[in-house]
Amino acid sequence: MKEYEVITEGHRSKRWIEGYGIRLRLHLLPFFGEMGLSEITPGKAQEYRVHRIATSKTGKAPARSTIHDEIVTLRQVL
């Protein structure tokens, strides 16, 4: 059994797991990394959404579904 199958009990694909890792590494950890658990509030999640839109490297905001996926990742980690 592969490592990702052990973690998810075989319910998620390797690609699904990799997507979560990428979102954490590139976007969520740089913003929330030094915060304690009690500091991550709904208000901070909203600040994160604003931050993602304001710091886009392409000049346009990330898609709504992209930010939603990142917030879902954050929820699952918490």
C-alpha positions as CSV (number, residue, x, y, z in Angstrom):
1,M,0.0,0.0,0.0
2,K,1.3,3.4,-0.9
3,E,1.8,6.2,1.6
4,Y,-1.0,8.4,0.4
5,E,-3.3,5.4,0.5
6,V,-2.5,4.8,4.1
7,I,-3.2,8.5,5.0
8,T,-6.5,8.6,3.2
9,E,-7.4,4.9,3.7
10,G,-7.4,4.6,-0.1
11,H,-10.3,7.1,-0.6
12,R,-8.3,9.7,-2.4
13,S,-6.0,9.6,-5.4
14,K,-2.3,10.6,-5.4
15,R,-3.1,13.7,-7.5
16,W,-5.8,14.9,-5.1
17,I,-3.2,14.6,-2.2
18,E,-0.6,16.5,-4.2
19,G,-3.0,19.3,-4.9
20,Y,-3.6,19.8,-1.2
21,G,0.2,19.8,-0.6
22,I,0.7,22.4,-3.3
23,R,-2.0,24.7,-1.9
24,L,-0.5,24.4,1.5
25,R,3.1,25.1,0.4
26,L,2.5,27.9,-2.0
27,H,-0.4,29.9,-0.5
28,L,-1.6,28.9,3.0
29,L,1.6,28.3,4.9
30,P,3.3,31.6,3.8
31,F,0.2,33.5,5.1
32,F,-0.8,31.5,8.2
33,G,2.6,29.8,8.9
34,E,3.6,31.6,12.1
35,M,0.1,31.9,13.6
36,G,-1.1,29.8,16.5
37,L,-4.2,27.8,16.1
38,S,-6.3,30.2,18.1
39,E,-5.2,33.1,15.9
40,I,-6.8,31.5,12.7
41,T,-10.3,32.9,12.9
42,P,-13.0,33.5,10.3
43,G,-11.7,37.1,10.1
44,K,-8.2,35.9,9.3
45,A,-9.6,33.6,6.6
46,Q,-11.3,36.6,5.1
47,E,-8.0,38.6,5.3
48,Y,-6.4,35.7,3.4
49,R,-9.0,35.9,0.6
50,V,-8.3,39.7,0.3
51,H,-4.5,39.0,0.4
52,R,-4.8,36.4,-2.4
53,I,-6.7,38.8,-4.6
54,A,-4.3,41.7,-3.9
55,T,-1.1,39.8,-4.4
56,S,-1.9,38.0,-7.7
57,K,1.2,37.8,-9.9
58,T,-0.9,37.7,-13.1
59,G,-2.7,41.0,-12.5
60,K,-6.1,39.4,-12.2
61,A,-7.7,37.8,-9.2
62,P,-7.6,34.0,-8.8
63,A,-10.8,32.2,-9.8
64,R,-13.4,32.0,-7.1
65,S,-13.2,28.2,-7.2
66,T,-9.4,28.4,-6.6
67,I,-9.8,30.5,-3.5
68,H,-12.6,28.2,-2.4
69,D,-10.4,25.1,-2.8
70,E,-7.7,26.9,-0.6
71,I,-10.2,27.7,2.1
72,V,-11.4,24.1,2.1
73,T,-7.8,22.9,2.4
74,L,-7.4,25.3,5.4
75,R,-10.6,23.9,7.0
76,Q,-9.5,20.3,6.6
77,V,-6.1,21.1,8.1
78,L,-7.7,22.8,11.1
